[in-house]
Amino acid sequence: MLIQVRAYFTEKATVLGWTGAGGYFTAEALESFLGMALTGIMLISSVAMNWQKYQALQNEERRKEELHRRAMEEPKKDID
């Protein structure tokens, strides 16, 4: 009877150990994958943010040029 109890717990401990090891390695792989995915997302968002800033600066420069062009086209009024 004692041998059967020991064999039962030995078998269950082995199954539990393999399950725990499998879970651990799965979690490690998932963590690595999520880390790579988040790094990629951060790089893409950084590029997108800098592109947006670049576009905003270009639009601001175009607006200034347009205002300057309009100011140059308006006829000068003489103040006498």
C-alpha positions as CSV (number, residue, x, y, z in Angstrom):
1,M,0.0,0.0,0.0
2,L,2.8,2.4,0.9
3,I,4.6,1.7,-2.4
4,Q,1.4,2.4,-4.3
5,V,1.0,5.7,-2.5
6,R,4.6,6.7,-3.2
7,A,4.3,5.6,-6.9
8,Y,1.1,7.7,-7.2
9,F,2.7,10.8,-5.8
10,T,5.9,10.3,-7.7
11,E,4.0,10.0,-11.0
12,K,1.8,13.1,-10.1
13,A,4.9,15.1,-9.1
14,T,6.6,14.3,-12.4
15,V,3.5,15.3,-14.4
16,L,3.2,18.5,-12.3
17,G,6.9,19.2,-12.8
18,W,6.7,18.7,-16.6
19,T,3.6,20.9,-16.7
20,G,5.3,23.6,-14.7
21,A,8.4,23.5,-16.9
22,G,6.3,23.6,-20.0
23,G,4.3,26.6,-18.6
24,Y,7.5,28.4,-17.7
25,F,9.1,28.0,-21.1
26,T,5.8,29.0,-22.8
27,A,5.7,32.1,-20.6
28,E,9.3,32.9,-21.4
29,A,8.7,32.5,-25.1
30,L,5.5,34.7,-24.9
31,E,7.4,37.3,-23.0
32,S,10.1,37.4,-25.6
33,F,7.6,37.6,-28.4
34,L,5.6,40.4,-26.7
35,G,8.8,42.2,-26.0
36,M,9.8,42.1,-29.7
37,A,6.3,43.1,-30.8
38,L,6.2,46.1,-28.4
39,T,9.6,47.2,-29.5
40,G,8.4,47.1,-33.1
41,I,5.3,49.0,-32.2
42,M,7.3,51.7,-30.4
43,L,9.7,52.1,-33.3
44,I,6.8,52.4,-35.8
45,S,5.0,55.0,-33.5
46,S,8.2,56.9,-33.1
47,V,8.7,57.1,-36.9
48,A,5.1,58.1,-37.4
49,M,5.3,60.8,-34.7
50,N,8.5,62.3,-36.2
51,W,6.9,62.2,-39.7
52,Q,3.9,64.1,-38.3
53,K,6.2,66.7,-36.8
54,Y,8.1,67.0,-40.1
55,Q,4.8,67.5,-42.0
56,A,3.6,70.1,-39.5
57,L,6.9,72.1,-40.0
58,Q,6.5,71.9,-43.8
59,N,2.9,73.0,-43.6
60,E,3.8,75.9,-41.3
61,E,6.6,77.0,-43.8
62,R,4.1,76.8,-46.7
63,R,1.6,79.0,-44.7
64,K,4.3,81.6,-44.1
65,E,5.4,81.6,-47.7
66,E,1.7,82.0,-48.8
67,L,1.1,84.9,-46.4
68,H,4.3,86.5,-47.6
69,R,3.3,86.1,-51.2
70,R,-0.1,87.6,-50.6
71,A,1.4,90.5,-48.7
72,M,3.7,91.2,-51.7
73,E,0.8,91.0,-54.2
74,E,-1.4,93.6,-52.3
75,P,-1.0,97.1,-53.7
76,K,0.7,99.5,-51.4
77,K,-1.4,102.3,-50.1
78,D,0.2,105.7,-49.9
79,I,-0.4,107.6,-46.7
80,D,-0.4,111.3,-47.5
